[in-house]
Amino acid sequence: MMDWTDRHYRYMARQLSQKAVLYTEMIHARAIVHGDRSRFLDFHPEEQPLVLQLGGNEPDYLAEAAR
């Protein structure tokens, strides 16, 4: 769900259900390693439970992004 499940969408979804598990948009591992981490990883505590979706095909970058 690239470009759809951003913070604004998750806020709206949380208003609909307090118990649903929310997912971040798919984020490429290189974007986290080399980009603005706070832009991709910051969230409001009310969004929890929240699952981070990582994308990529390079194990080293995926591992670094997961850390």
C-alpha positions in Angstrom: 0.0 0.0 0.0 2.7 2.5 -1.0 1.6 6.1 -0.6 -1.8 5.1 0.9 -1.4 4.0 4.5 0.5 7.1 5.7 0.0 8.7 9.1 -3.1 10.6 8.0 -4.8 7.5 6.7 -3.8 5.6 9.9 -5.3 8.3 12.0 -8.6 8.1 10.2 -8.5 4.2 10.4 -7.9 4.4 14.1 -11.0 6.5 14.5 -13.0 3.7 12.9 -11.6 1.0 15.1 -9.6 1.0 18.3 -8.7 -2.7 18.0 -7.6 -3.0 14.4 -3.9 -3.6 13.6 -2.7 -0.9 11.4 0.1 -1.2 8.8 2.5 1.4 7.6 2.9 2.0 3.9 5.5 -0.3 2.2 8.8 1.4 2.8 11.9 0.5 0.8 14.8 -0.4 3.1 17.2 1.9 1.3 14.9 4.8 2.0 15.2 4.2 5.7 18.9 3.6 5.7 19.8 6.6 3.5 16.8 8.9 3.9 14.9 10.8 6.6 14.2 8.1 9.1 11.8 10.2 11.1 9.7 10.9 8.0 9.1 7.1 7.5 9.2 5.8 11.1 7.6 8.4 13.3 4.1 7.5 14.5 1.7 8.6 17.2 1.2 6.2 20.2 -2.5 6.0 19.4 -1.7 4.3 16.1 -0.6 1.2 18.0 -0.8 -1.7 17.3 1.2 -0.8 14.2 3.2 -3.0 11.8 6.1 -1.7 9.8 6.3 -3.1 6.2 9.7 -3.2 4.7 10.5 -3.8 1.1 13.6 -4.6 -0.8 15.8 -7.4 -2.1 19.1 -6.7 -0.4 19.4 -8.6 2.9 22.0 -6.2 4.4 19.8 -3.2 3.8 16.7 -5.0 5.1 18.6 -5.9 8.3 19.9 -2.4 8.8 16.4 -0.9 8.3 14.9 -3.4 10.7 17.4 -2.5 13.4 
